[in-house]
Amino acid sequence: MSATVTNEYGKVTYADSVIAFIAGQSAAECYGLVGMAQKNVGEGITSIFKNDGGTSKGVEVVTDGSDMVSIKLYVTVKYGVSLAAVAENVIDKVKYNVENDTGLKVKSVDIVVQGIQL
């Protein structure tokens, strides 16, 4: 689906892929995060054929056509860092950047740790 922001000048509709791009880039900048992980085997196969630079890999966006959005991130973290601290940092940064860049309201940011890299 998509998310829409309406103001006095009109409305702006954001595709899920745009929100996923912003969330993926924001998460990738956080300390302790090694990278984004694949959600499932199917994503691994389709990523071979997609040419988005891997920016939406490991990002799941749920929208309902309103200005509310929920984001789920599948990540790999560095061994030895506090998972709670990394998750809190990622959540804060993703929420801030998506809301600041789009004007949408982020209902939730969920982190799924898929792996730990030594």
N, CA, C and O atoms as a Tinker XYZ file with bonds, in Angstrom:
   472  protein
     1  N      0.836000   -1.184000    0.000000    73     2
     2  CA     0.000000    0.000000    0.000000    64     1     3
     3  C      0.874000    1.239000    0.000000    63     2     4     5
     4  O      2.005000    1.224000   -0.486000    81     3
     5  N      0.342000    2.290000    0.543000    73     3     6
     6  CA     1.075000    3.541000    0.604000    64     5     7
     7  C      0.582000    4.348000    1.799000    63     6     8     9
     8  O     -0.431000    4.015000    2.414000    81     7
     9  N      1.302000    5.395000    2.112000    73     7    10
    10  CA     0.926000    6.293000    3.202000    64     9    11
    11  C      0.750000    7.690000    2.638000    63    10    12    13
    12  O      1.490000    8.104000    1.746000    81    11
    13  N     -0.227000    8.411000    3.155000    73    11    14
    14  CA    -0.563000    9.724000    2.614000    64    13    15
    15  C     -0.538000   10.779000    3.704000    63    14    16    17
    16  O     -1.064000   10.573000    4.797000    81    15
    17  N      0.080000   11.915000    3.393000    73    15    18
    18  CA     0.087000   13.080000    4.262000    64    17    19
    19  C     -0.738000   14.155000    3.572000    63    18    20    21
    20  O     -0.498000   14.470000    2.407000    81    19
    21  N     -1.709000   14.719000    4.282000    73    19    22
    22  CA    -2.565000   15.761000    3.718000    64    21    23
    23  C     -2.350000   17.056000    4.488000    63    22    24    25
    24  O     -2.311000   17.062000    5.718000    81    23
    25  N     -2.210000   18.150000    3.749000    73    23    26
    26  CA    -2.111000   19.466000    4.375000    64    25    27
    27  C     -2.961000   20.450000    3.580000    63    26    28    29
    28  O     -3.726000   20.041000    2.706000    81    27
    29  N     -2.837000   21.735000    3.871000    73    27    30
    30  CA    -3.684000   22.736000    3.223000    64    29    31
    31  C     -3.397000   22.899000    1.727000    63    30    32    33
    32  O     -4.213000   23.467000    1.002000    81    31
    33  N     -2.262000   22.414000    1.267000    73    31    34
    34  CA    -1.886000   22.548000   -0.144000    64    33    35
    35  C     -2.260000   21.338000   -0.988000    63    34    36    37
    36  O     -2.265000   21.416000   -2.217000    81    35
    37  N     -2.567000   20.239000   -0.348000    73    35    38
    38  CA    -2.894000   19.018000   -1.085000    64    37    39
    39  C     -2.430000   17.800000   -0.311000    63    38    40    41
    40  O     -2.371000   17.814000    0.918000    81    39
    41  N     -2.099000   16.739000   -1.048000    73    39    42
    42  CA    -1.654000   15.526000   -0.365000    64    41    43
    43  C     -0.432000   14.943000   -1.057000    63    42    44    45
    44  O     -0.227000   15.105000   -2.260000    81    43
    45  N      0.366000   14.264000   -0.253000    73    43    46
    46  CA     1.556000   13.587000   -0.744000    64    45    47
    47  C      1.410000   12.118000   -0.383000    63    46    48    49
    48  O      1.139000   11.782000    0.770000    81    47
    49  N      1.587000   11.247000   -1.361000    73    47    50
    50  CA     1.487000    9.814000   -1.132000    64    49    51
    51  C      2.867000    9.195000   -1.280000    63    50    52    53
    52  O      3.544000    9.395000   -2.288000    81    51
    53  N      3.280000    8.438000   -0.265000    73    51    54
    54  CA     4.582000    7.777000   -0.265000    64    53    55
    55  C      4.402000    6.285000   -0.484000    63    54    56    57
    56  O      3.617000    5.640000    0.212000    81    55
    57  N      5.125000    5.738000   -1.448000    73    55    58
    58  CA     5.135000    4.293000   -1.658000    64    57    59
    59  C      5.901000    3.635000   -0.514000    63    58    60    61
    60  O      6.785000    4.243000    0.090000    81    59
    61  N      5.551000    2.394000   -0.231000    73    59    62
    62  CA     6.241000    1.657000    0.841000    64    61    63
    63  C      7.739000    1.579000    0.591000    63    62    64    65
    64  O      8.531000    1.603000    1.533000    81    63
    65  N      8.130000    1.487000   -0.673000    73    63    66
    66  CA     9.557000    1.372000   -0.996000    64    65    67
    67  C     10.336000    2.624000   -0.600000    63    66    68    69
    68  O     11.508000    2.530000   -0.235000    81    67
    69  N      9.708000    3.784000   -0.667000    73    67    70
    70  CA    10.369000    5.030000   -0.266000    64    69    71
    71  C     10.584000    5.043000    1.245000    63    70    72    73
    72  O     11.654000    5.419000    1.723000    81    71
    73  N      9.570000    4.635000    1.985000    73    71    74
    74  CA     9.676000    4.576000    3.439000    64    73    75
    75  C     10.729000    3.542000    3.838000    63    74    76    77
    76  O     11.509000    3.772000    4.762000    81    75
    77  N     10.750000    2.403000    3.141000    73    75    78
    78  CA    11.744000    1.361000    3.416000    64    77    79
    79  C     13.151000    1.865000    3.133000    63    78    80    81
    80  O     14.079000    1.547000    3.877000    81    79
    81  N     13.323000    2.640000    2.079000    73    79    82
    82  CA    14.631000    3.208000    1.743000    64    81    83
    83  C     15.126000    4.113000    2.867000    63    82    84    85
    84  O     16.271000    3.993000    3.302000    81    83
    85  N     14.268000    5.019000    3.338000    73    83    86
    86  CA    14.651000    5.943000    4.402000    64    85    87
    87  C     14.980000    5.173000    5.681000    63    86    88    89
    88  O     15.979000    5.460000    6.341000    81    87
    89  N     14.146000    4.203000    6.027000    73    87    90
    90  CA    14.370000    3.411000    7.242000    64    89    91
    91  C     15.660000    2.602000    7.144000    63    90    92    93
    92  O     16.427000    2.541000    8.105000    81    91
    93  N     15.905000    1.981000    5.990000    73    91    94
    94  CA    17.109000    1.175000    5.800000    64    93    95
    95  C     18.378000    2.006000    5.874000    63    94    96    97
    96  O     19.360000    1.596000    6.493000    81    95
    97  N     18.358000    3.174000    5.243000    73    95    98
    98  CA    19.533000    4.054000    5.285000    64    97    99
    99  C     19.778000    4.563000    6.708000    63    98   100   101
   100  O     20.923000    4.647000    7.154000    81    99
   101  N     18.715000    4.896000    7.406000    73    99   102
   102  CA    18.847000    5.399000    8.781000    64   101   103
   103  C     19.422000    4.329000    9.702000    63   102   104   105
   104  O     20.313000    4.606000   10.505000    81   103
   105  N     18.915000    3.118000    9.583000    73   103   106
   106  CA    19.392000    2.024000   10.432000    64   105   107
   107  C     20.851000    1.697000   10.139000    63   106   108   109
   108  O     21.618000    1.410000   11.058000    81   107
   109  N     21.235000    1.736000    8.880000    73   107   110
   110  CA    22.600000    1.380000    8.487000    64   109   111
   111  C     23.645000    2.313000    9.091000    63   110   112   113
   112  O     24.812000    1.937000    9.211000    81   111
   113  N     23.244000    3.517000    9.470000    73   111   114
   114  CA    24.172000    4.493000   10.040000    64   113   115
   115  C     24.411000    4.294000   11.536000    63   114   116   117
   116  O     25.259000    4.972000   12.116000    81   115
   117  N     23.688000    3.386000   12.164000    73   115   118
   118  CA    23.767000    3.220000   13.616000    64   117   119
   119  C     24.932000    2.328000   14.032000    63   118   120   121
   120  O     25.221000    1.318000   13.391000    81   119
   121  N     25.597000    2.724000   15.127000    73   119   122
   122  CA    26.712000    1.954000   15.667000    64   121   123
   123  C     26.208000    0.627000   16.213000    63   122   124   125
   124  O     25.140000    0.558000   16.822000    81   123
   125  N     26.988000   -0.426000   15.990000    73   123   126
   126  CA    26.662000   -1.746000   16.505000    64   125   127
   127  C     25.885000   -2.598000   15.535000    63   126   128   129
   128  O     25.786000   -3.813000   15.705000    81   127
   129  N     25.332000   -1.967000   14.517000    73   127   130
   130  CA    24.579000   -2.694000   13.503000    64   129   131
   131  C     25.527000   -3.070000   12.378000    63   130   132   133
   132  O     26.129000   -2.198000   11.752000    81   131
   133  N     25.664000   -4.369000   12.119000    73   131   134
   134  CA    26.552000   -4.827000   11.054000    64   133   135
   135  C     25.874000   -4.641000    9.705000    63   134   136   137
   136  O     26.513000   -4.248000    8.729000    81   135
   137  N     24.581000   -4.923000    9.656000    73   135   138
   138  CA    23.844000   -4.768000    8.414000    64   137   139
   139  C     22.431000   -5.267000    8.552000    63   138   140   141
   140  O     22.001000   -5.717000    9.614000    81   139
   141  N     21.724000   -5.174000    7.451000    73   139   142
   142  CA    20.350000   -5.646000    7.410000    64   141   143
   143  C     20.367000   -7.114000    7.005000    63   142   144   145
   144  O     21.205000   -7.538000    6.209000    81   143
   145  N     19.444000   -7.879000    7.553000    73   143   146
   146  CA    19.353000   -9.305000    7.261000    64   145   147
   147  C     18.136000   -9.560000    6.379000    63   146   148   149
   148  O     17.211000   -8.750000    6.329000    81   147
   149  N     18.149000  -10.680000    5.695000    73   147   150
   150  CA    17.012000  -11.051000    4.866000    64   149   151
   151  C     15.879000  -11.531000    5.754000    63   150   152   153
   152  O     16.094000  -12.236000    6.740000    81   151
   153  N     14.655000  -11.132000    5.380000    73   151   154
   154  CA    13.481000  -11.530000    6.157000    64   153   155
   155  C     13.216000  -13.017000    6.029000    63   154   156   157
   156  O     12.800000  -13.670000    6.986000    81   155
   157  N     13.461000  -13.547000    4.841000    73   155   158
   158  CA    13.194000  -14.964000    4.574000    64   157   159
   159  C     13.950000  -15.392000    3.321000    63   158   160   161
   160  O     14.626000  -14.574000    2.696000    81   159
   161  N     13.843000  -16.652000    2.952000    73   159   162
   162  CA    14.552000  -17.175000    1.776000    64   161   163
   163  C     14.057000  -16.505000    0.502000    63   162   164   165
   164  O     14.841000  -16.237000   -0.408000    81   163
   165  N     12.775000  -16.239000    0.438000    73   163   166
   166  CA    12.202000  -15.598000   -0.749000    64   165   167
   167  C     12.809000  -14.240000   -1.030000    63   166   168   169
   168  O     13.024000  -13.876000   -2.187000    81   167
   169  N     13.085000  -13.488000    0.025000    73   167   170
   170  CA    13.707000  -12.177000   -0.162000    64   169   171
   171  C     15.110000  -12.320000   -0.730000    63   170   172   173
   172  O     15.548000  -11.498000   -1.535000    81   171
   173  N     15.816000  -13.368000   -0.308000    73   171   174
   174  CA    17.158000  -13.603000   -0.830000    64   173   175
   175  C     17.148000  -13.866000   -2.320000    63   174   176   177
   176  O     18.027000  -13.403000   -3.046000    81   175
   177  N     16.155000  -14.609000   -2.775000    73   175   178
   178  CA    16.046000  -14.916000   -4.203000    64   177   179
   179  C     15.646000  -13.675000   -4.999000    63   178   180   181
   180  O     16.227000  -13.398000   -6.049000    81   179
   181  N     14.654000  -12.924000   -4.504000    73   179   182
   182  CA    14.209000  -11.742000   -5.247000    64   181   183
   183  C     15.252000  -10.635000   -5.231000    63   182   184   185
   184  O     15.279000   -9.814000   -6.148000    81   183
   185  N     16.117000  -10.586000   -4.209000    73   183   186
   186  CA    17.135000   -9.536000   -4.169000    64   185   187
   187  C     18.156000   -9.690000   -5.287000    63   186   188   189
   188  O     18.846000   -8.733000   -5.641000    81   187
   189  N     18.251000  -10.888000   -5.840000    73   187   190
   190  CA    19.156000  -11.109000   -6.966000    64   189   191
   191  C     18.683000  -10.318000   -8.177000    63   190   192   193
   192  O     19.494000   -9.802000   -8.946000    81   191
   193  N     17.366000  -10.226000   -8.343000    73   191   194
   194  CA    16.792000   -9.597000   -9.524000    64   193   195
   195  C     16.445000   -8.130000   -9.329000    63   194   196   197
   196  O     16.265000   -7.411000  -10.312000    81   195
   197  N     16.348000   -7.669000   -8.094000    73   195   198
   198  CA    16.034000   -6.270000   -7.835000    64   197   199
   199  C     17.299000   -5.436000   -7.940000    63   198   200   201
   200  O     18.391000   -5.897000   -7.609000    81   199
   201  N     17.141000   -4.221000   -8.399000    73   199   202
   202  CA    18.293000   -3.332000   -8.523000    64   201   203
   203  C     18.059000   -2.074000   -7.690000    63   202   204   205
   204  O     18.036000   -0.968000   -8.229000    81   203
   205  N     17.884000   -2.238000   -6.381000    73   203   206
   206  CA    17.677000   -1.084000   -5.510000    64   205   207
   207  C     18.881000   -0.813000   -4.623000    63   206   208   209
   208  O     18.807000    0.008000   -3.709000    81   207
   209  N     19.974000   -1.488000   -4.884000    73   207   210
   210  CA    21.182000   -1.274000   -4.104000    64   209   211
   211  C     21.127000   -1.909000   -2.731000    63   210   212   213
   212  O     22.004000   -1.662000   -1.903000    81   211
   213  N     20.110000   -2.726000   -2.469000    73   211   214
   214  CA    19.985000   -3.398000   -1.184000    64   213   215
   215  C     19.482000   -2.513000   -0.065000    63   214   216   217
   216  O     19.542000   -2.895000    1.104000    81   215
   217  N     18.982000   -1.326000   -0.407000    73   215   218
   218  CA    18.579000   -0.383000    0.630000    64   217   219
   219  C     17.311000   -0.789000    1.355000    63   218   220   221
   220  O     17.106000   -0.385000    2.500000    81   219
   221  N     16.455000   -1.578000    0.721000    73   219   222
   222  CA    15.222000   -1.981000    1.397000    64   221   223
   223  C     15.305000   -3.420000    1.907000    63   222   224   225
   224  O     14.323000   -3.955000    2.422000    81   223
   225  N     16.468000   -4.040000    1.767000    73   223   226
   226  CA    16.652000   -5.403000    2.280000    64   225   227
   227  C     16.489000   -5.394000    3.787000    63   226   228   229
   228  O     17.086000   -4.567000    4.476000    81   227
   229  N     15.683000   -6.311000    4.302000    73   227   230
   230  CA    15.502000   -6.422000    5.737000    64   229   231
   231  C     14.556000   -5.401000    6.332000    63   230   232   233
   232  O     14.508000   -5.238000    7.551000    81   231
   233  N     13.800000   -4.708000    5.487000    73   231   234
   234  CA    12.852000   -3.706000    5.981000    64   233   235
   235  C     11.448000   -4.092000    5.529000    63   234   236   237
   236  O     11.204000   -4.343000    4.348000    81   235
   237  N     10.539000   -4.133000    6.485000    73   235   238
   238  CA     9.133000   -4.424000    6.185000    64   237   239
   239  C      8.314000   -3.222000    6.639000    63   238   240   241
   240  O      8.388000   -2.812000    7.797000    81   239
   241  N      7.537000   -2.661000    5.722000    73   239   242
   242  CA     6.732000   -1.476000    6.014000    64   241   243
   243  C      5.256000   -1.852000    5.927000    63   242   244   245
   244  O      4.818000   -2.481000    4.964000    81   243
   245  N      4.504000   -1.462000    6.940000    73   243   246
   246  CA     3.065000   -1.714000    6.949000    64   245   247
   247  C      2.352000   -0.366000    6.979000    63   246   248   249
   248  O      2.497000    0.404000    7.928000    81   247
   249  N      1.579000   -0.091000    5.927000    73   247   250
   250  CA     0.806000    1.142000    5.845000    64   249   251
   251  C     -0.649000    0.793000    5.570000    63   250   252   253
   252  O     -0.965000   -0.306000    5.116000    81   251
   253  N     -1.523000    1.743000    5.850000    73   251   254
   254  CA    -2.944000    1.513000    5.598000    64   253   255
   255  C     -3.586000    2.640000    4.801000    63   254   256   257
   256  O     -4.811000    2.763000    4.787000    81   255
   257  N     -2.782000    3.463000    4.140000    73   255   258
   258  CA    -3.306000    4.572000    3.362000    64   257   259
   259  C     -3.420000    5.859000    4.159000    63   258   260   261
   260  O     -3.626000    6.924000    3.577000    81   259
   261  N     -3.291000    5.786000    5.482000    73   259   262
   262  CA    -3.343000    6.989000    6.316000    64   261   263
   263  C     -1.925000    7.532000    6.481000    63   262   264   265
   264  O     -1.015000    7.159000    5.741000    81   263
   265  N     -1.750000    8.415000    7.457000    73   263   266
   266  CA    -0.414000    8.969000    7.699000    64   265   267
   267  C      0.331000    8.204000    8.790000    63   266   268   269
   268  O      1.344000    8.685000    9.298000    81   267
   269  N     -0.159000    7.021000    9.153000    73   267   270
   270  CA     0.500000    6.180000   10.152000    64   269   271
   271  C      1.258000    5.047000    9.464000    63   270   272   273
   272  O      0.779000    4.482000    8.481000    81   271
   273  N      2.433000    4.720000    9.979000    73   271   274
   274  CA     3.255000    3.668000    9.385000    64   273   275
   275  C      3.916000    2.849000   10.495000    63   274   276   277
   276  O      4.323000    3.381000   11.528000    81   275
   277  N      4.010000    1.552000   10.255000    73   275   278
   278  CA     4.736000    0.654000   11.159000    64   277   279
   279  C      5.898000    0.054000   10.379000    63   278   280   281
   280  O      5.752000   -0.304000    9.210000    81   279
   281  N      7.046000   -0.054000   11.030000    73   279   282
   282  CA     8.256000   -0.528000   10.364000    64   281   283
   283  C      8.848000   -1.680000   11.165000    63   282   284   285
   284  O      8.933000   -1.616000   12.391000    81   283
   285  N      9.258000   -2.735000   10.460000    73   283   286
   286  CA     9.938000   -3.860000   11.102000    64   285   287
   287  C     11.288000   -4.018000   10.407000    63   286   288   289
   288  O     11.358000   -4.107000    9.181000    81   287
   289  N     12.361000   -4.051000   11.203000    73   287   290
   290  CA    13.722000   -4.162000   10.678000    64   289   291
   291  C     14.332000   -5.497000   11.095000    63   290   292   293
   292  O     14.297000   -5.863000   12.270000    81   291
   293  N     14.884000   -6.211000   10.136000    73   291   294
   294  CA    15.586000   -7.469000   10.383000    64   293   295
   295  C     17.070000   -7.159000   10.288000    63   294   296   297
   296  O     17.558000   -6.776000    9.225000    81   295
   297  N     17.801000   -7.324000   11.404000    73   295   298
   298  CA    19.176000   -6.840000   11.465000    64   297   299
   299  C     20.149000   -7.906000   11.951000    63   298   300   301
   300  O     19.768000   -8.913000   12.548000    81   299
   301  N     21.427000   -7.641000   11.668000    73   299   302
   302  CA    22.541000   -8.399000   12.217000    64   301   303
   303  C     23.368000   -7.410000   13.029000    63   302   304   305
   304  O     23.705000   -6.331000   12.541000    81   303
   305  N     23.694000   -7.774000   14.265000    73   303   306
   306  CA    24.434000   -6.869000   15.141000    64   305   307
   307  C     25.832000   -7.410000   15.417000    63   306   308   309
   308  O     26.125000   -8.586000   15.198000    81   307
   309  N     26.683000   -6.514000   15.904000    73   307   310
   310  CA    28.060000   -6.852000   16.227000    64   309   311
   311  C     28.112000   -7.544000   17.578000    63   310   312   313
   312  O     27.402000   -7.160000   18.507000    81   311
   313  N     28.953000   -8.564000   17.688000    73   311   314
   314  CA    29.126000   -9.287000   18.942000    64   313   315
   315  C     29.721000   -8.371000   19.999000    63   314   316   317
   316  O     30.648000   -7.611000   19.716000    81   315
   317  N     29.202000   -8.439000   21.193000    73   315   318
   318  CA    29.769000   -7.695000   22.311000    64   317   319
   319  C     29.086000   -6.377000   22.604000    63   318   320   321
   320  O     29.378000   -5.757000   23.626000    81   319
   321  N     28.195000   -5.931000   21.751000    73   319   322
   322  CA    27.491000   -4.677000   22.020000    64   321   323
   323  C     26.187000   -4.990000   22.747000    63   322   324   325
   324  O     25.672000   -6.105000   22.665000    81   323
   325  N     25.675000   -4.024000   23.440000    73   323   326
   326  CA    24.411000   -4.180000   24.144000    64   325   327
   327  C     23.273000   -4.166000   23.120000    63   326   328   329
   328  O     23.051000   -3.168000   22.434000    81   327
   329  N     22.563000   -5.282000   23.032000    73   327   330
   330  CA    21.453000   -5.363000   22.070000    64   329   331
   331  C     20.388000   -4.317000   22.369000    63   330   332   333
   332  O     19.822000   -3.724000   21.451000    81   331
   333  N     20.117000   -4.093000   23.634000    73   331   334
   334  CA    19.105000   -3.103000   24.007000    64   333   335
   335  C     19.519000   -1.695000   23.579000    63   334   336   337
   336  O     18.695000   -0.925000   23.085000    81   335
   337  N     20.791000   -1.363000   23.768000    73   335   338
   338  CA    21.278000   -0.036000   23.392000    64   337   339
   339  C     21.256000    0.154000   21.884000    63   338   340   341
   340  O     20.859000    1.211000   21.393000    81   339
   341  N     21.682000   -0.865000   21.149000    73   339   342
   342  CA    21.664000   -0.784000   19.683000    64   341   343
   343  C     20.224000   -0.649000   19.190000    63   342   344   345
   344  O     19.934000    0.188000   18.336000    81   343
   345  N     19.324000   -1.472000   19.729000    73   343   346
   346  CA    17.925000   -1.427000   19.303000    64   345   347
   347  C     17.307000   -0.066000   19.606000    63   346   348   349
   348  O     16.586000    0.482000   18.772000    81   347
   349  N     17.574000    0.478000   20.773000    73   347   350
   350  CA    17.025000    1.787000   21.127000    64   349   351
   351  C     17.549000    2.877000   20.196000    63   350   352   353
   352  O     16.793000    3.752000   19.771000    81   351
   353  N     18.836000    2.825000   19.881000    73   351   354
   354  CA    19.438000    3.794000   18.979000    64   353   355
   355  C     18.825000    3.695000   17.579000    63   354   356   357
   356  O     18.500000    4.715000   16.972000    81   355
   357  N     18.668000    2.475000   17.068000    73   355   358
   358  CA    18.093000    2.261000   15.742000    64   357   359
   359  C     16.650000    2.754000   15.708000    63   358   360   361
   360  O     16.252000    3.451000   14.775000    81   359
   361  N     15.873000    2.396000   16.714000    73   359   362
   362  CA    14.468000    2.809000   16.762000    64   361   363
   363  C     14.347000    4.330000   16.755000    63   362   364   365
   364  O     13.557000    4.890000   15.995000    81   363
   365  N     15.134000    4.999000   17.606000    73   363   366
   366  CA    15.074000    6.458000   17.681000    64   365   367
   367  C     15.454000    7.110000   16.351000    63   366   368   369
   368  O     14.785000    8.035000   15.890000    81   367
   369  N     16.536000    6.620000   15.738000    73   367   370
   370  CA    17.014000    7.232000   14.501000    64   369   371
   371  C     16.033000    7.000000   13.349000    63   370   372   373
   372  O     15.737000    7.925000   12.593000    81   371
   373  N     15.531000    5.776000   13.214000    73   371   374
   374  CA    14.588000    5.469000   12.130000    64   373   375
   375  C     13.309000    6.278000   12.304000    63   374   376   377
   376  O     12.812000    6.869000   11.346000    81   375
   377  N     12.779000    6.307000   13.518000    73   375   378
   378  CA    11.539000    7.052000   13.776000    64   377   379
   379  C     11.740000    8.530000   13.456000    63   378   380   381
   380  O     10.908000    9.133000   12.778000    81   379
   381  N     12.826000    9.116000   13.933000    73   379   382
   382  CA    13.087000   10.534000   13.691000    64   381   383
   383  C     13.210000   10.829000   12.201000    63   382   384   385
   384  O     12.573000   11.755000   11.698000    81   383
   385  N     14.027000   10.046000   11.489000    73   383   386
   386  CA    14.270000   10.333000   10.078000    64   385   387
   387  C     13.026000   10.143000    9.213000    63   386   388   389
   388  O     12.768000   10.951000    8.321000    81   387
   389  N     12.255000    9.090000    9.463000    73   387   390
   390  CA    11.042000    8.876000    8.664000    64   389   391
   391  C     10.051000   10.007000    8.924000    63   390   392   393
   392  O      9.475000   10.552000    7.982000    81   391
   393  N      9.847000   10.363000   10.186000    73   391   394
   394  CA     8.903000   11.441000   10.492000    64   393   395
   395  C      9.390000   12.783000    9.966000    63   394   396   397
   396  O      8.597000   13.568000    9.444000    81   395
   397  N     10.679000   13.055000   10.097000    73   395   398
   398  CA    11.236000   14.331000    9.659000    64   397   399
   399  C     11.247000   14.458000    8.128000    63   398   400   401
   400  O     10.932000   15.520000    7.592000    81   399
   401  N     11.607000   13.387000    7.433000    73   399   402
   402  CA    11.725000   13.436000    5.975000    64   401   403
   403  C     10.387000   13.388000    5.248000    63   402   404   405
   404  O     10.261000   13.926000    4.147000    81   403
   405  N      9.381000   12.747000    5.853000    73   403   406
   406  CA     8.117000   12.533000    5.133000    64   405   407
   407  C      6.922000   13.251000    5.736000    63   406   408   409
   408  O      5.973000   13.558000    5.016000    81   407
   409  N      6.939000   13.526000    7.029000    73   407   410
   410  CA     5.772000   14.095000    7.682000    64   409   411
   411  C      4.793000   13.030000    8.148000    63   410   412   413
   412  O      3.744000   13.351000    8.706000    81   411
   413  N      5.128000   11.766000    7.924000    73   411   414
   414  CA     4.292000   10.659000    8.385000    64   413   415
   415  C      4.493000   10.455000    9.882000    63   414   416   417
   416  O      5.483000   10.919000   10.447000    81   415
   417  N      3.561000    9.764000   10.522000    73   415   418
   418  CA     3.693000    9.421000   11.937000    64   417   419
   419  C      4.073000    7.948000   12.032000    63   418   420   421
   420  O      3.397000    7.092000   11.461000    81   419
   421  N      5.140000    7.656000   12.746000    73   419   422
   422  CA     5.592000    6.278000   12.912000    64   421   423
   423  C      4.908000    5.700000   14.148000    63   422   424   425
   424  O      5.132000    6.157000   15.269000    81   423
   425  N      4.074000    4.693000   13.923000    73   423   426
   426  CA     3.354000    4.045000   15.015000    64   425   427
   427  C      4.288000    3.148000   15.808000    63   426   428   429
   428  O      4.256000    3.139000   17.039000    81   427
   429  N      5.132000    2.381000   15.091000    73   427   430
   430  CA     6.059000    1.482000   15.781000    64   429   431
   431  C      7.244000    1.160000   14.888000    63   430   432   433
   432  O      7.144000    1.153000   13.661000    81   431
   433  N      8.371000    0.892000   15.540000    73   431   434
   434  CA     9.558000    0.370000   14.868000    64   433   435
   435  C      9.955000   -0.876000   15.647000    63   434   436   437
   436  O     10.345000   -0.791000   16.812000    81   435
   437  N      9.855000   -2.019000   15.010000    73   435   438
   438  CA    10.190000   -3.290000   15.645000    64   437   439
   439  C     11.522000   -3.788000   15.100000    63   438   440   441
   440  O     11.773000   -3.720000   13.897000    81   439
   441  N     12.374000   -4.287000   15.989000    73   439   442
   442  CA    13.688000   -4.824000   15.612000    64   441   443
   443  C     13.678000   -6.326000   15.806000    63   442   444   445
   444  O     13.326000   -6.825000   16.875000    81   443
   445  N     14.067000   -7.045000   14.759000    73   443   446
   446  CA    14.209000   -8.493000   14.828000    64   445   447
   447  C     15.685000   -8.795000   14.583000    63   446   448   449
   448  O     16.189000   -8.582000   13.481000    81   447
   449  N     16.383000   -9.295000   15.615000    73   447   450
   450  CA    17.800000   -9.633000   15.465000    64   449   451
   451  C     17.888000  -11.004000   14.830000    63   450   452   453
   452  O     17.516000  -12.005000   15.443000    81   451
   453  N     18.386000  -11.053000   13.584000    73   451   454
   454  CA    18.498000  -12.296000   12.831000    64   453   455
   455  C     19.846000  -12.973000   13.049000    63   454   456   457
   456  O     19.985000  -14.171000   12.804000    81   455
   457  N     20.834000  -12.219000   13.505000    73   455   458
   458  CA    22.146000  -12.809000   13.699000    64   457   459
   459  C     23.089000  -11.900000   14.447000    63   458   460   461
   460  O     22.845000  -10.702000   14.587000    81   459
   461  N     24.188000  -12.495000   14.933000    73   459   462
   462  CA    25.239000  -11.759000   15.614000    64   461   463
   463  C     26.545000  -12.107000   14.917000    63   462   464   465
   464  O     26.884000  -13.279000   14.753000    81   463
   465  N     27.275000  -11.072000   14.509000    73   463   466
   466  CA    28.534000  -11.291000   13.796000    64   465   467
   467  C     29.704000  -11.119000   14.750000    63   466   468   469
   468  O     29.787000  -10.143000   15.496000    81   467
   469  N     30.613000  -12.099000   14.705000    73   467   470
   470  CA    31.798000  -12.036000   15.578000    64   469   471
   471  C     32.809000  -11.058000   15.052000    63   470   472
   472  O     33.865000  -10.876000   15.657000    81   471
